[in-house]
Amino acid sequence: MSEDATGLVYGIEDRPDSWWETILYGWQHTLVDISPFVLPLAVAAAAGMSATDTARLINFGLFGMGLATLIQTTVGNRLPIIQGPSATLTGTLAPVAAQLGPAAMWGAAFAGGVIEGVTGASRLVGRARRLFPPAVTGVVVLIIGLSLGQLAVRLAVGEGRAIDLALASGVLALVLFLQTRCSNLLGGLVARAAIFVSIWVVGLGVGSVAGQVDWTLVAGRAWIAFPALFPFGGPGFGWEFSIAAVLAVTAGYVGSMVESIGDYAATCDVADEQLTVRHIDRGIAAEGFGSALASVFGGLPCTSYTQNIGIIAATRVASRAVVRVAAVILLLYGLSPKFGALLVALPRSVLGGVFVLVCGMIAMSGLRLIGRSPPRPAIGTAIGLALIIALGLPVYAQYGLGQTWIDGLPVAIRLLVTNSVVLGVLLAVGLHALLVGHDATVASADGNAAGPRDATT
């Protein structure tokens, strides 16, 4: 299929020309999602889980990701968005698990998901859409890209060994080579699957030769393991519904909702789709109920994944059918511990190298959204202040004030001063309303300044 006027190879409603091409693009989406392997480790450590239960948590999480993604792309906002464990939510789940116990954590994760789902279904989030004109959503998306970029660089550099830098540089160079020099090879298929090809060639091939692939991890896992309901307990038989835990975790859900609004805007931008109130309401409802369902199967709550938006921007494949296939593959990861372990066994530096490219594309989406704002000094001031404070304060809190100081804060305040995205949203909304004014906010949200892909109805 040739490019259309928007620059996309496949739009949201399109399907790739063959089933194997669809599988290839879908599989590619699952290879840049590092959080399903990293975030459960933090929760497992806080909950005092054994190595066996930690491995189970990762597997259950992958299965929950697949379920949540199918819900989102089928009955949710129907945007091509992968769902998975949220760093913002992990920041509240881990402290709750450590302080109040795993039973309270699981009860709060389920209750918070239901609360988010009801909030989305009640259309409360969509009514607040006017608070998120292009200047605000653009800042949020840019902060997401830059914040994730820090993680990407840390993964790429690893321990600073020459092999880490070589693998990260090698996979990044191969992706760029395939995208720029092989754009017409096999009808453009090689360029669109550049990330997929590069991860396996460099990560599995070169990584194995260099002794950086942990094959013992793969060999030690079973081929098939079927999921079970409430593997870590359930309502009335192992879960606790503590008010303090529910309030703390719900604060994490609020942060997740804020991030998701930015993700929806970025997805619509790269997929040439209008962002509507319907996208927001149905998306938040699907995320909430999907998170509750994921916890039933022993997985962590899910949110939209920004890195997959970068995949769409890099490959120009925005097909919803592709993301549904990715959801099925995630389900298979959850059903096959050995297959899922293969991703865990890949060198982190390889995934970090790809992640650097993906985060760059996310940041560019944010800049494009900001570019749609009216050229007013007050808007520029609001954008600049929100960006600098949101990125700078968490760094200072961690390295200037120290982890001991952070740990002594209430959970809600700790989330605010350590999470750039949540802080960025609050600052961007507040500063825009203060400096630009409510009338300008409404105008930029509803008028032509918002651009053709940012509508409110």
Buried (B, 14 or more C-beta within 10 A) or exposed (E): BEEEEBEBBBBBEBBBEEEEBBBBBBBBBBBBBBBBBBBBBBBBEBBEBEEEBBBBBBBBBBBBBBBBBBBBBEEBBBBBBBBBBBBBBBBBBBBBBBBBBBBBBBBBBBBBBBBBBBBBBEBEBBEBBBBBBBBBBBBBBBBBBBBBBBBBBEBBBBEEEEBBBBBBBBBBEBBEEBBEEBEEEEEBBBBBBBBBBBBBBBBBEBBBEEEBBBEEBBEEBEEEBEBEEBBBBBBEEBBBBBEEBBBBBBBBBBBBBBBBBBBBBBBBBBBBBBBBBBBBBBBBBBBBBBBBBBBBBBBBBBBBBBBBBBBBBBBBBBBBBBBBBBBBBBBBBBBBBBBBBBBBBBBBBBBBBBBBBBBBBBBBBBEBBBEBBBEBEBBBBBBEBBBEBBBEBBEEBBEEEEEEEBEEBEBBEBBBBBBBBBBBBBBBBBBBBEBBEEEBBBBBBBEEBBBEBBBBE
